[in-house]
Amino acid sequence: MGKEKASAALFDQLQSAIEGGEGEEIVGKVKGTVVFNIDGEKWTLVLTPGERKVFKGEPEGKPNLTLTISDENFVKLVMGKMGPQQAFLMRKLKIGGSMALALKLQPILDAAAPRAKL
């Protein structure tokens, strides 16, 4: 198949936002290491004071939060067509680790959403 998942482009957008002006604000709200397991591919977000990065693969240490979701449902989350709580209650999102951190997901999802270029 070899087709790149739609989520890959969203993680690129998220990386740009985190490395740009929104990064400090997102770190201030989230503070932790989050792993997204999307259809077997893992993406890591390190959002700690002094370190902001997004990369494909596993973190060096244990993440604070692991989220397991399909590519299709991740795109729905980012695009606002499904909320994190709704996805969790519908069993489309599995959460491992800090539930408190999971409740702070919205700034991450907002940063991953594509921006209209005016």
MDTraj code that builds the backbone (N, CA, C; nanometers):
import mdtraj as md
import numpy as np

residues = "MET GLY LYS GLU LYS ALA SER ALA ALA LEU PHE ASP GLN LEU GLN SER ALA ILE GLU GLY GLY GLU GLY GLU GLU ILE VAL GLY LYS VAL LYS GLY THR VAL VAL PHE ASN ILE ASP GLY GLU LYS TRP THR LEU VAL LEU THR PRO GLY GLU ARG LYS VAL PHE LYS GLY GLU PRO GLU GLY LYS PRO ASN LEU THR LEU THR ILE SER ASP GLU ASN PHE VAL LYS LEU VAL MET GLY LYS MET GLY PRO GLN GLN ALA PHE LEU MET ARG LYS LEU LYS ILE GLY GLY SER MET ALA LEU ALA LEU LYS LEU GLN PRO ILE LEU ASP ALA ALA ALA PRO ARG ALA LYS LEU".split()
xyz = np.array([
    [0.0828, -0.1187, 0.0000],
    [0.0000, 0.0000, 0.0000],
    [0.0873, 0.1252, 0.0000],
    [0.1723, 0.1463, 0.0977],
    [0.2667, 0.2550, 0.0984],
    [0.2078, 0.3950, 0.1026],
    [0.0780, 0.4066, 0.1080],
    [0.0150, 0.5390, 0.1112],
    [0.0343, 0.6021, 0.2486],
    [0.0762, 0.7287, 0.2483],
    [0.0967, 0.7986, 0.3750],
    [-0.0382, 0.8295, 0.4387],
    [-0.0443, 0.8096, 0.5665],
    [-0.1680, 0.8365, 0.6399],
    [-0.1956, 0.9870, 0.6430],
    [-0.3242, 1.0208, 0.6461],
    [-0.3648, 1.1618, 0.6528],
    [-0.3104, 1.2275, 0.7791],
    [-0.2971, 1.1493, 0.8853],
    [-0.2485, 1.2051, 1.0117],
    [-0.1054, 1.2580, 1.0002],
    [-0.0253, 1.2045, 0.9082],
    [0.1141, 1.2494, 0.8943],
    [0.1199, 1.3987, 0.8620],
    [0.0322, 1.4460, 0.7731],
    [0.0296, 1.5884, 0.7381],
    [-0.0135, 1.6722, 0.8581],
    [-0.1033, 1.6177, 0.9395],
    [-0.1494, 1.6907, 1.0576],
    [-0.0385, 1.7012, 1.1619],
    [0.0444, 1.5973, 1.1724],
    [0.1582, 1.6044, 1.2649],
    [0.2624, 1.7043, 1.2141],
    [0.2764, 1.7166, 1.0814],
    [0.3657, 1.8196, 1.0260],
    [0.3169, 1.9585, 1.0661],
    [0.1853, 1.9802, 1.0560],
    [0.1267, 2.1088, 1.0961],
    [0.1490, 2.1323, 1.2451],
    [0.1297, 2.0282, 1.3247],
    [0.1490, 2.0385, 1.4693],
    [0.2936, 2.0745, 1.5017],
    [0.3869, 2.0115, 1.4309],
    [0.5285, 2.0412, 1.4537],
    [0.5586, 2.1878, 1.4231],
    [0.5041, 2.2391, 1.3141],
    [0.5252, 2.3805, 1.2796],
    [0.4701, 2.4722, 1.3880],
    [0.3519, 2.4389, 1.4391],
    [0.2896, 2.5215, 1.5435],
    [0.3708, 2.5183, 1.6726],
    [0.4184, 2.3990, 1.7093],
    [0.4931, 2.3838, 1.8345],
    [0.6289, 2.4530, 1.8265],
    [0.6935, 2.4439, 1.7117],
    [0.8243, 2.5077, 1.6963],
    [0.8109, 2.6578, 1.6734],
    [0.6906, 2.7023, 1.6373],
    [0.6665, 2.8436, 1.6115],
    [0.6124, 2.9147, 1.7341],
    [0.5356, 3.0173, 1.7080],
    [0.4857, 3.1041, 1.8135],
    [0.3917, 3.0399, 1.9136],
    [0.3201, 2.9344, 1.8736],
    [0.2229, 2.8721, 1.9638],
    [0.2866, 2.7764, 2.0644],
    [0.4099, 2.7398, 2.0420],
    [0.4745, 2.6360, 2.1213],
    [0.4738, 2.6572, 2.2709],
    [0.5166, 2.7749, 2.3149],
    [0.5238, 2.8012, 2.4594],
    [0.3859, 2.7942, 2.5245],
    [0.2855, 2.8453, 2.4540],
    [0.1485, 2.8429, 2.5067],
    [0.0986, 2.6987, 2.5213],
    [0.1261, 2.6162, 2.4205],
    [0.0837, 2.4758, 2.4256],
    [0.1562, 2.4033, 2.5383],
    [0.2867, 2.4238, 2.5504],
    [0.3640, 2.3608, 2.6583],
    [0.3078, 2.4024, 2.7933],
    [0.2748, 2.5300, 2.8077],
    [0.2199, 2.5799, 2.9334],
    [0.0901, 2.5119, 2.9724],
    [0.0111, 2.4724, 2.8742],
    [-0.1170, 2.4073, 2.9017],
    [-0.1037, 2.2564, 2.9189],
    [-0.0102, 2.1951, 2.8481],
    [-0.0031, 2.0488, 2.8443],
    [0.1038, 1.9925, 2.9375],
    [0.2277, 2.0304, 2.9213],
    [0.3415, 1.9846, 3.0024],
    [0.3480, 1.8329, 3.0183],
    [0.4073, 1.7664, 2.9208],
    [0.4253, 1.6224, 2.9309],
    [0.4649, 1.5621, 2.7975],
    [0.4826, 1.4308, 2.7985],
    [0.5139, 1.3555, 2.6779],
    [0.3913, 1.2742, 2.6406],
    [0.3460, 1.2932, 2.5174],
    [0.2249, 1.2275, 2.4688],
    [0.2618, 1.1422, 2.3478],
    [0.2166, 1.0171, 2.3475],
    [0.2368, 0.9288, 2.2331],
    [0.1011, 0.9010, 2.1698],
    [0.0924, 0.9244, 2.0401],
    [-0.0257, 0.8881, 1.9627],
    [0.0074, 0.7595, 1.8887],
    [-0.0702, 0.6547, 1.9107],
    [-0.0558, 0.5283, 1.8391],
    [-0.1679, 0.5267, 1.7361],
    [-0.1334, 0.5533, 1.6111],
    [-0.2329, 0.5666, 1.5048],
    [-0.2147, 0.4528, 1.4059],
    [-0.3080, 0.3598, 1.4104],
    [-0.3026, 0.2413, 1.3234],
    [-0.1648, 0.1751, 1.3278],
    [-0.1074, 0.1649, 1.4475],
    [0.0207, 0.0969, 1.4652],
    [0.1433, 0.1853, 1.4491],
    [0.1270, 0.3072, 1.3971],
    [0.2390, 0.4008, 1.3862],
    [0.2375, 0.4930, 1.5062],
    [0.3536, 0.5132, 1.5657],
    [0.3610, 0.5968, 1.6857],
    [0.4232, 0.7318, 1.6541],
    [0.3585, 0.8353, 1.7079],
    [0.4063, 0.9726, 1.6989],
    [0.4224, 1.0239, 1.8404],
    [0.5334, 1.0881, 1.8685],
    [0.5609, 1.1381, 2.0032],
    [0.5646, 1.2902, 2.0035],
    [0.5013, 1.3472, 2.1049],
    [0.5053, 1.4912, 2.1294],
    [0.5716, 1.5103, 2.2641],
    [0.6823, 1.5820, 2.2665],
    [0.7487, 1.6166, 2.3922],
    [0.7193, 1.7643, 2.4150],
    [0.6394, 1.7915, 2.5166],
    [0.5948, 1.9279, 2.5457],
    [0.6291, 1.9601, 2.6897],
    [0.7560, 1.9903, 2.7120],
    [0.8027, 2.0221, 2.8466],
    [0.8788, 2.1544, 2.8416],
    [0.8882, 2.2247, 2.9540],
    [0.9653, 2.3491, 2.9534],
    [1.1081, 2.3222, 2.9039],
    [1.1490, 2.3952, 2.8036],
    [1.2830, 2.3774, 2.7486],
    [1.2911, 2.2768, 2.6356],
    [1.1855, 2.2004, 2.6113],
    [1.1892, 2.1019, 2.5027],
    [1.0516, 2.0919, 2.4381],
    [1.0504, 2.1176, 2.3071],
    [0.9272, 2.1077, 2.2293],
    [0.9612, 2.0361, 2.1002],
    [0.9081, 1.9164, 2.0837],
    [0.9343, 1.8472, 1.9579],
    [0.8249, 1.7459, 1.9274],
    [0.8135, 1.7173, 1.7987],
    [0.7192, 1.6188, 1.7473],
    [0.8001, 1.5279, 1.6563],
    [0.7884, 1.3968, 1.6747],
    [0.8603, 1.3063, 1.5861],
    [0.7884, 1.1725, 1.5756],
    [0.8145, 1.1042, 1.4661],
    [0.7585, 0.9714, 1.4448],
    [0.8468, 0.8731, 1.5200],
    [0.7851, 0.7895, 1.6018],
    [0.8596, 0.6916, 1.6790],
    [0.8265, 0.7007, 1.8266],
    [0.8991, 0.6226, 1.9054],
    [0.8748, 0.6139, 2.0495],
    [0.9655, 0.7103, 2.1262],
    [0.9195, 0.7570, 2.2419],
    [1.0044, 0.8444, 2.3232],
    [1.1139, 0.7638, 2.3921],
    [1.2150, 0.8343, 2.4421],
    [1.3231, 0.7665, 2.5151],
    [1.2731, 0.7061, 2.6453],
    [1.1956, 0.7797, 2.7204],
    [1.1425, 0.7306, 2.8478],
    [0.9961, 0.6928, 2.8348],
    [0.9332, 0.6756, 2.9494],
    [0.7921, 0.6403, 2.9518],
    [0.7080, 0.7668, 2.9298],
    [0.6095, 0.7609, 2.8373],
    [0.5256, 0.8786, 2.8152],
    [0.4281, 0.9007, 2.9308],
    [0.3838, 1.0250, 2.9464],
    [0.2823, 1.0559, 3.0466],
    [0.1447, 1.0104, 3.0005],
    [0.1268, 1.0047, 2.8678],
    [-0.0034, 0.9733, 2.8104],
    [0.0155, 0.9007, 2.6781],
    [-0.0602, 0.7933, 2.6574],
    [-0.0613, 0.7227, 2.5298],
    [-0.2049, 0.7195, 2.4797],
    [-0.2235, 0.7629, 2.3566],
    [-0.3556, 0.7651, 2.2943],
    [-0.3539, 0.6726, 2.1735],
    [-0.4489, 0.5816, 2.1671],
    [-0.4586, 0.4885, 2.0557],
    [-0.5867, 0.5194, 1.9795],
    [-0.5715, 0.5433, 1.8490],
    [-0.6850, 0.5845, 1.7669],
    [-0.6546, 0.5499, 1.6211],
    [-0.7587, 0.5349, 1.5393],
    [-0.7375, 0.5098, 1.3969],
    [-0.7022, 0.6408, 1.3263],
    [-0.6409, 0.6280, 1.2109],
    [-0.6052, 0.7454, 1.1312],
    [-0.7305, 0.8275, 1.0993],
    [-0.8348, 0.7604, 1.0558],
    [-0.9603, 0.8275, 1.0199],
    [-1.0178, 0.9058, 1.1382],
    [-1.0199, 0.8451, 1.2550],
    [-1.0763, 0.9122, 1.3721],
    [-0.9855, 1.0231, 1.4248],
    [-0.8535, 1.0091, 1.4088],
    [-0.7631, 1.1175, 1.4479],
    [-0.7911, 1.2416, 1.3630],
    [-0.8101, 1.2203, 1.2337],
    [-0.8411, 1.3322, 1.1445],
    [-0.9723, 1.3981, 1.1884],
    [-1.0718, 1.3184, 1.2233],
    [-1.1997, 1.3739, 1.2712],
    [-1.1795, 1.4562, 1.3983],
    [-1.0943, 1.4079, 1.4888],
    [-1.0656, 1.4825, 1.6119],
    [-1.0049, 1.6187, 1.5800],
    [-0.9036, 1.6181, 1.4954],
    [-0.8321, 1.7414, 1.4628],
    [-0.9220, 1.8399, 1.3883],
    [-1.0063, 1.7880, 1.3007],
    [-1.0929, 1.8745, 1.2206],
    [-1.2165, 1.9206, 1.2975],
    [-1.2320, 1.8740, 1.4216],
    [-1.3448, 1.9168, 1.5037],
    [-1.4746, 1.8444, 1.4748],
    [-1.4674, 1.7345, 1.4001],
    [-1.5886, 1.6587, 1.3678],
    [-1.6240, 1.5594, 1.4774],
    [-1.5321, 1.5423, 1.5722],
    [-1.5541, 1.4545, 1.6868],
    [-1.4720, 1.5115, 1.8021],
    [-1.5293, 1.5181, 1.9199],
    [-1.4569, 1.5665, 2.0366],
    [-1.3827, 1.4530, 2.1053],
    [-1.2770, 1.4841, 2.1812],
    [-1.2018, 1.3793, 2.2506],
    [-1.2881, 1.2961, 2.3460],
    [-1.3762, 1.3621, 2.4208],
    [-1.4611, 1.2880, 2.5146],
    [-1.5571, 1.1970, 2.4394],
    [-1.6136, 1.2473, 2.3305],
    [-1.7043, 1.1675, 2.2486],
    [-1.6308, 1.0453, 2.1933],
    [-1.5100, 1.0656, 2.1418],
    [-1.4316, 0.9551, 2.0861],
    [-1.4024, 0.8505, 2.1932],
    [-1.3693, 0.8963, 2.3136],
    [-1.3402, 0.8044, 2.4237],
    [-1.4652, 0.7249, 2.4617],
    [-1.5774, 0.7940, 2.4752],
    [-1.7015, 0.7268, 2.5142],
    [-1.7509, 0.6300, 2.4074],
    [-1.7212, 0.6589, 2.2809],
    [-1.7604, 0.5704, 2.1709],
    [-1.6566, 0.4600, 2.1478],
    [-1.5545, 0.4562, 2.2338],
    [-1.4459, 0.3574, 2.2255],
    [-1.3655, 0.3670, 2.0962],
    [-1.3577, 0.4863, 2.0425],
    [-1.2756, 0.5100, 1.9238],
    [-1.1390, 0.5656, 1.9631],
    [-1.1248, 0.6007, 2.0907],
    [-1.0004, 0.6537, 2.1458],
    [-0.9714, 0.5803, 2.2757],
    [-0.8535, 0.5181, 2.2828],
    [-0.8113, 0.4510, 2.4062],
    [-0.7044, 0.5364, 2.4721],
    [-0.7152, 0.5489, 2.6037],
    [-0.6245, 0.6341, 2.6794],
    [-0.5462, 0.5504, 2.7790],
    [-0.4149, 0.5668, 2.7781],
    [-0.3286, 0.5019, 2.8759],
    [-0.2449, 0.6080, 2.9443],
    [-0.2393, 0.6044, 3.0750],
    [-0.1597, 0.7037, 3.1475],
    [-0.2463, 0.8088, 3.2126],
    [-0.1981, 0.9306, 3.2126],
    [-0.2588, 1.0416, 3.2858],
    [-0.3904, 1.0903, 3.2248],
    [-0.5005, 1.0623, 3.2941],
    [-0.6306, 1.1107, 3.2481],
    [-0.6353, 1.2635, 3.2571],
    [-0.5684, 1.3207, 3.3574],
    [-0.5646, 1.4670, 3.3706],
    [-0.5003, 1.5299, 3.2467],
    [-0.3948, 1.4681, 3.1962],
    [-0.3295, 1.5189, 3.0759],
    [-0.4199, 1.4991, 2.9541],
    [-0.4920, 1.3888, 2.9506],
    [-0.5839, 1.3631, 2.8392],
    [-0.6911, 1.4715, 2.8302],
    [-0.7309, 1.5250, 2.9435],
    [-0.8325, 1.6299, 2.9441],
    [-0.7798, 1.7621, 2.8875],
    [-0.6485, 1.7715, 2.8694],
    [-0.5867, 1.8933, 2.8153],
    [-0.5507, 1.8784, 2.6671],
    [-0.6135, 1.7852, 2.5987],
    [-0.5811, 1.7554, 2.4593],
    [-0.6159, 1.8663, 2.3604],
    [-0.7170, 1.9444, 2.3892],
    [-0.7691, 2.0377, 2.2896],
    [-0.6641, 2.1311, 2.2299],
    [-0.5722, 2.1910, 2.3085],
    [-0.4710, 2.2778, 2.2460],
    [-0.3839, 2.2036, 2.1439],
    [-0.3575, 2.0759, 2.1686],
    [-0.2786, 1.9964, 2.0740],
    [-0.3579, 1.9770, 1.9457],
    [-0.4842, 1.9390, 1.9595],
    [-0.5683, 1.9161, 1.8422],
    [-0.5868, 2.0445, 1.7620],
    [-0.6066, 2.1555, 1.8317],
    [-0.6230, 2.2841, 1.7635],
    [-0.4970, 2.3213, 1.6850],
    [-0.3810, 2.2946, 1.7427],
    [-0.2544, 2.3284, 1.6761],
    [-0.2292, 2.2408, 1.5539],
    [-0.2847, 2.1192, 1.5530],
    [-0.2649, 2.0281, 1.4403],
    [-0.3578, 2.0587, 1.3237],
    [-0.4646, 2.1335, 1.3488],
    [-0.5625, 2.1629, 1.2438],
    [-0.5002, 2.2494, 1.1349],
    [-0.5316, 2.2175, 1.0102],
    [-0.4793, 2.2992, 0.8997],
    [-0.5269, 2.4434, 0.9109],
    [-0.4405, 2.5350, 0.8733],
    [-0.4725, 2.6773, 0.8778],
    [-0.5065, 2.7258, 0.7368],
    [-0.6061, 2.8096, 0.7271],
    [-0.6384, 2.8717, 0.5984],
    [-0.5326, 2.9780, 0.5700],
    [-0.4839, 2.9774, 0.4495],
    [-0.3844, 3.0773, 0.4108],
    [-0.4580, 3.1926, 0.3432],
    [-0.4545, 3.3092, 0.4067],
    [-0.5251, 3.4263, 0.3520],
    [-0.4317, 3.5146, 0.2734],
])
top = md.Topology()
chain = top.add_chain()
for i, resn in enumerate(residues, 1):
    res = top.add_residue(resn, chain, resSeq=i)
    for name in ("N", "CA", "C"):
        top.add_atom(name, md.element.get_by_symbol(name[0]), res)
traj = md.Trajectory(xyz[None], top)
